[in-house]
Amino acid sequence: MSATYDVVIVGGGIAGLSLASTLAGKCSVALVEAEQTLAYHTSARSARQLIPSYGPPVVQELTVRTLELIAAQDAERPEPVLTPRGFMLIGDDATVRAEASGHMQRITHAEAMELCPVLVPDSFSAAGLDTGSFACNAPVLLEDHRRRAEAGGVEIITGARVHSAQRLGSGWELGAGQEGFQAAVVVNAAGAWADELAVLSGVEKLGLQPYRRTAAIVDVGHPLPADCPMVAAADESFYFRPDDGQVLISPSEHVPSGPGDARPYPGDIERLVERLNTITTLGIRDVRKAWTGLRTEAADGVPVVGFDAEASGFFWLAGQGGYGFQTSSGIAELAAGLILAGQGPGASVTAVSPMRDASPASRTVEALAATRWSIRR
């Protein structure tokens, strides 16, 4: 016999958990996660930096809102999620100018060297600094969302991979693990598996593509200053930042991949270590650990948030790319507004809608109206 909910969220990463905690107490919700633990894949492999100058305009807008929401809740937490940590771009003048946004200011070469004295002076000629960037304590944020969700009545089921999904009358019926679920709304927060879940559900996929991104923690001979910003190449070929006396590094690769439990490719970190030991005085000695996550993107690089054009009650919460944590609370607020009332900030809804490139507005209204009636019956 299937349990009945207003909303079933498929995926227990930062996107699914953020939405679950936002919907908690407002309607009946279940969250199902294929792995035995929450946030096992991409969300556990984040760079843990929230950067208002990073991404297209709608992403920056959602990042600013996310920072506002997290900061407001930090006052209630014994351990804060946010800690100020700048973000600095380095490179040649043309590339830095092209990548710097309204949230980033140009700084002089001398100022950049003062902020990060391990840089070799002639390794870059221009720099930009985002002083509104924050380090993110991802485990604390994830646990806070889980706690708030469960306190609000959300049922969280792990080790339950969805194996069947179909329209049933005015709602959906799902099979996940050994459990059955019925719901007015199914939220596709399945990350790298989002298109696979759509196909399983008889919904046309959106062409979401997972990409690899590898990182490592390394020991260094010359540690970074504690207040050193995160430093990234403007051509997106690497980044590094302090990490409790060690240094986190990444080659910032953007290699297409299938969904799965990603692992580092041989040589990726070794080549980056060789390069960083040339353009910095870090003196990287040992790689303590390395990992690879998958960032899943739509063709235009913008997250997909909203009801499907054809499948009533099927809600996309996917394609966050490398912006998952930094847009998480803003996107959850937007998604909850759409699910509960069929409304949200207009510009954001249009920019992230799964129908942004195709369907007439009337179909959006029809889909939202059908879902609104189902939840508020």
N, C-alpha and C positions, 0 to 999 in steps of 0.2 A: 504493500500500500504506500502511495506517495504522500510525503508531507507537503502542505500547501503554504506558500508564502506570497507576499506581494512582489518581492524582488529576489531573484537568485543571482548572485555575483559569481562568475567563474574566473578564478585567479586570485591568489593570495599574496601578490606583491604589493608594492607601495600604492599602485593605482586602486586595486580592489580593496585594500584595507582602508585607505583614505575615504573612499566612498562609503564603505560599510560603517565607519565611525560617524560620518556625516548624516547618513540615513537613520542611524540607530535611534529608536524611540519615536520615529515619525511614521514608520510602516514596518511590516514584518519582513525580515531579511535573513537569508542564508548565504554564507560564503563557502564555496567549495574550491579546494586546492588539490591538484594532482599529487604533489609531493607530500611527504610526511611532515615537513616543516614549512611554515610560512616564509615567504620572501627568500626562497632557496636559490633562484636563478639570478636574474639581472639585479634585483633589488638588494641582494646581499653582496653585490660586486660593484657598488657605486664608488665614484671618486669623492663623494661626500662634500660637494661644494655647490652652493646655490649662487648663481651668477646672473644678476639682472641684465647685463650687457650681452648675454649669450643666447643666440637664437633669433628667429624672425620676430617681428613686432608682436604678434599675438602671444608668443611664448614669453617674451619679456613682460608683457602685461600680466600674464598669469603668474610669472615668477614674483613680481612685485606683490601681487595679492597673496600669494603663498607665504611670502616673508611676513606680511602683515598678520596673517592668521596664526602662523606658528609663534611669532613674537608675542602675540596676545595670550597664547596658552602657556608660553614659557614661564610667565609669572606664577602659574599654578604648579609647575613641576619642580620636584626636588633637584633635578639635574636638567639644565637647559639644553635644548636642541641646537640653538644657534650660538656661534661664537664668531665675532668679526674676524675675517681673514680676506685681505685684498686679492684681486685677480689681475695679473699683469701680462699683457701681450708684448712679445718682442719679435723683431724681424726687420725687414727693410721698410723704408718710409711708405712706399706705395701699398704694400700688403697690410701694414698696420692701419693706415688711413682707410683702406677698404673694409677692414674688419671691425674697426672701432665704432661703437654705437653711441646713442645719446646718453647712455649710462656710464660711458667710459670717457675719461679725459686724457689727452696727450700729455706725456711728461718728458722731461729732458733725459738724455743719455746718462748724465750725472745722477739724476734722481733715481733712475732705474738701477744703477750700480749701487747706490746707497741702500736701496730696498733689498737687493739681492747681490751681495758682494762676491758670491762665488762665480758669477758670470764672467767669462773672458771678455774683456772690453770690445775687442774687434769682432765678436761673434754676432753682433746686432748693431743696427744704426738708429732704430726708432723704437718707441715703446708707448703703450697706453695702459692706464690704470683704472680699474673699477673699484672704488673704495666702498661701495655698497654691497660687496660680496660677503658671504658668510660660510664658514665651515658648518657642516651639518652632522650632528650626532645621529646617524641613521638608525642604529639599534634602539636608541631611546624613542625616536619618532615612531618607528614601527610598533614598538611595544605599547606606546601610548595610544595609537590607533586601535590596536587589538583590545586593550583594556576598555577604552571608551565604547567600542563596538559591542563587546560582550556585556558591559554594564547596561547598555541600551537594548538588550534582548536579541542581538544578532547571534545566530547559531553558526559557528565556524567548524567546518568539517575538513580535515586534512586526509591525505592518502586516498582521495576520491577523484580519480580521473574521469572526466565526462566521456561516456561511450555511446550515448544516444541522446538525441534532442529533436523534438518535433512540435509543430503547432498542434494545439489541442483546444478546439473551440475558440474561446476568446483569450487563451493564454498559451503557455508552453509546458511541456512535460520533458524532464531530463532524467537520465540515468547516470549516476556518478558513483564509481566504486560499487558498493553493495546497496546504495541508497537510491531512492526515487524522489523526485521533486516536481511540484507543479507551481507555476508562478505566472503572474500577469506580465512580468518583465524579466528577461534574461539579459544580464550585463556581460558583455564580452570583454573581460579584462585579462585575457589569456596571454598577453605579451607576445613573445615570438610565435606562439601557437594561435594567435587571433584569427588568421585566415583559415587555419585548419578547423577551428571550432565553427566558423561560419559555414564551411563546406559540410561539416557533419550535421549542421542544423538546417541544411537546405537553403542557405542564404548565400547570395553571390559575394565572393570574396572581393576585397578592395585592392589587392596587390601590395599588401604590406610586406616589407622585406627586412628580415633580421640582418644585422651587421655585427661583426666581431669587434671587440675593443678589449685589449689586454692591458694589465697593469701589474706592478710588482712592488714589493717593499725591499729596499736595499740598505745595507750598511755603507757608511761613507767615512772617509778620513777627515773631512771638514764639514761638520754638520751645518745645516741652514740655521740662521737666526730664528728664534721662536716666532718672531713677528714677520717673518718673510712671507710675502704673498705667494699664492699659487702662480707659477710661471708657465706660460704656454707659448708655443711658437705660433705666430700669426698665420703661417701656412698650414697649421694643424698637423705638424709632423711629430710633435711630442708635447708633454707637459710634465711638470714635477712640482711637488709641494712638501713641506715638513710633515713628519708623521711620528710624533713622540720620540725625537732623537734620531730617528731614521728618516728615510725619504721615500715617498711614493713616486714612482715614475710610470709613464705610459708612452708607447709609440703612437698613440692616437690613430691606430689603423681603422680603416672603414672598409672591411672586406665582406662581401655578401656571404651568408651562411644559411644553412637550414636550421630549423628549431632543434634544440638539443642542449645537452649539458656541455657547454663549450670548454675547451682546454687550450692553453697557449700553444702556438706553433713553435717548433724548434727554431731557434735563431732570432726570433722577434725581439726578445728582451736583451739578448747578448749584443745584437747590433745597436740597440739603443744605448746600452751601457757604454759601448765603445764611443759612440757619438757624444754622449753627455760628458764623458771623461776628456773629450777634446774641447768642448765649448764651455765647460765649467771647471772649477777647481774642487768639485765635490770629492773626487777620488773614490769613486764607487768600488767597493771591494767584494762584497758577497751579496747574492740574491737570497733573501730570507724566504720569500714565498712569492708565487706569481699565480695569476688567475685570468680568466677571460669571461666577459659577459657578452650578452647579445642586446643591442639596441635596435628596436624595430621601428621602421619609418615608413610613412606614406611617400608617394613619389615627390610631393612638394615639400617634404620635411616638416610638416605641421601635424600635430596630434589630431586624432579622429575622435570626436566626442558628440554623440547624438544618436537618435533613432535611425534605423535603417530605412531606406527609401521604400522598400517593397515589403519587408517582413515586419508586420506590426508587433511591437513589444520587444523587438531585438535591438538592444542598445550597444553601440560601439564605445569602448573606453580603451583605446589602443593607439599604437603609433607614436608613443611619447618620445621615441628616439633616445637621445642623451639627456632629455629634460625631465625625466620621470620624477625625481625627488623635488626639483626646483619648481615644478608646476603642480605638484600633487594636491595640495590643499585648495588651490584656486580651481583646478579642474574638478575636484570632488564637489566643491560648492556649486559650480556650474552644472555638473551632471545631476546632482541631487535636485536642483531647481527644475531641470528639464523633466526628470522622472516624476517628481511629485506634482508639478503644476504646469509643465509644458512651457516654462519660460526661464529666461536667464538674460544676462547682459547681451544685448543684440549684436554688437560687433564681434564678441567672442563666439557666440553661437554660429554666426555666419562663417567665420574664419575657420572653425574647427569641425563644422558639420560634415558628416560622411557624404552629404549630397551637394557639397560646395561646387563641384564641377559638372553636375548633371541635372538633377531633378527639379521640377517646378516647385515653387513654394507651397502650392496647395497640397502636395503630397506630404510635406512636413506637418502641416496643420492636421491632416487626416490621421497621420500616425500618432501624433501627440494626443489628439482628442480620444482616440480609441484606447490608448494606454491610460490616460487620465481617468476615463470612466472605469476601467478595469480595477485600478488601485483604490478608487474612492467609492466603490459600489456599496 
